[in-house]
């Protein structure tokens, strides 16, 4: 997704709940976020066993999202988890750098981590 001159495309990547949370955050406060990313291209061949396939897809996802993980670290954040199955990266970042992550290639949405309820 490209950024238009008005920044509307970038702001569309920020969830309403995270936007609200950022309004009350203190400078330097660490916030856990989830960056949803475009699906990584699948490898041409995959191992035969399910566990080996899963491991190969996880490694493929980490390789495909390395530039995003590097940007998080450069901005003073920490990558907490890569989730290839959900095409997401969970990270802890200073509140003031969230906006800079919105324009990263491959990032489709930045949100607060959700809780699974029954």
SULUR-V976304 format. One record per pair of residues at least 24 apart in sequence whose C-alpha atoms are under 10 Angstrom apart, sorted by sequence separation. I is the first residue (numbers start at 1). GAP is how many residues later the second one is. D is the distance in whole Angstrom. If there is no record, write none. Layout:
# SULUR-V976304
i = (I	I)
gap = (GAP	GAP)
d = (D	D)
This chain:
# SULUR-V976304
i = (37	40	58	60	61	65	39	40	58	59	62	72	75	38	39	58	61	72	75	38	57	58	61	62	37	57	61	72	55	58	71	72	54	71	37	54	35	68	71	68	1	67	68	67	68	67	68	65	65	64	65	40	32	34	39	30	31	32	33	34	39	30	32	33	34	35	36	37	39	40	28	30	32	34	38	39	37	38	39	36	37	38	36	37	35	36	37	35	36	34	35	36	34	35	33	34	35	33	34	32	33	34	32	33	31	32	33	30	31	32	30	31	32	33	29	30	31	32	29	30	31	28	29	30	31	33	28	29	30	35	40	27	28	29	30	31	35	37	38	39	26	27	28	37	38	25	26	27	28	37	38	25	26	27	36	37	38	24	25	35	36	37	38	23	35	36	37	22	35	36	37	21	22	35	36	34	35	36	22	34	35	22	33	34	35	33	34	35	19	32	33	34	18	19	32	33	34	31	32	33	31	14	14	13	14	11	13	14	10	13	10	12	13	21	10	11	19	21	10	11	18	19	9	10	17	18	19	9	10	13	14	15	16	17	18	13	14	15	16	17	18	7	12	13	14	15	16	10	12	13	14	15	10	11	12	13	14	3	9	10	11	3	2	3	1	2	3	1	2	1	2	1	1	1)
gap = (24	24	24	24	24	24	25	25	25	25	25	25	25	26	26	26	26	26	26	27	27	27	27	27	28	28	28	28	29	29	29	29	30	30	31	31	33	33	33	36	37	37	37	38	38	39	39	40	41	42	42	44	45	45	45	46	46	46	46	46	46	47	47	47	47	47	47	47	47	47	48	48	48	48	48	48	49	49	49	50	50	50	51	51	52	52	52	53	53	54	54	54	55	55	56	56	56	57	57	58	58	58	59	59	60	60	60	61	61	61	62	62	62	62	63	63	63	63	64	64	64	65	65	65	65	65	66	66	66	66	66	67	67	67	67	67	67	67	67	67	68	68	68	68	68	69	69	69	69	69	69	70	70	70	70	70	70	71	71	71	71	71	71	72	72	72	72	73	73	73	73	74	74	74	74	75	75	75	76	76	76	77	77	77	77	78	78	78	79	79	79	79	80	80	80	80	80	81	81	81	82	84	85	86	87	88	88	88	89	89	90	90	90	90	91	91	91	91	92	92	92	92	93	93	93	93	93	94	94	94	94	94	94	94	94	95	95	95	95	95	95	96	96	96	96	96	96	97	97	97	97	97	98	98	98	98	98	99	99	99	99	100	101	101	102	102	102	103	103	104	104	105	106	107)
d = (10	6	8	8	9	9	9	8	7	9	10	9	8	10	10	5	8	9	9	9	7	8	9	9	8	9	10	9	10	10	9	7	9	8	9	9	9	8	8	7	10	9	8	9	8	10	8	10	8	9	9	8	9	10	8	10	9	9	10	10	9	8	10	10	9	10	10	10	9	8	10	10	9	10	10	6	9	7	9	8	6	9	6	6	9	4	8	5	7	6	5	9	6	6	8	4	8	6	6	7	5	9	6	6	8	4	7	10	5	6	6	5	9	10	10	5	6	9	8	4	6	9	5	6	10	9	5	6	9	9	9	7	6	8	10	9	9	10	9	8	9	7	7	9	5	9	7	6	9	5	7	6	9	10	8	4	7	10	9	10	6	5	10	9	6	6	7	6	7	5	9	9	8	6	6	8	5	8	9	6	7	10	7	5	9	6	6	9	10	9	5	6	9	10	7	6	9	8	7	9	10	9	8	10	10	8	10	7	9	6	10	9	9	10	9	7	10	9	6	9	8	8	9	6	10	5	9	9	9	8	9	7	10	7	6	6	6	6	8	7	9	9	9	4	5	5	9	10	8	6	6	8	9	9	9	8	10	10	10	9	10	7	8	10	9	9	10	9	8	7	10	7	8	8)
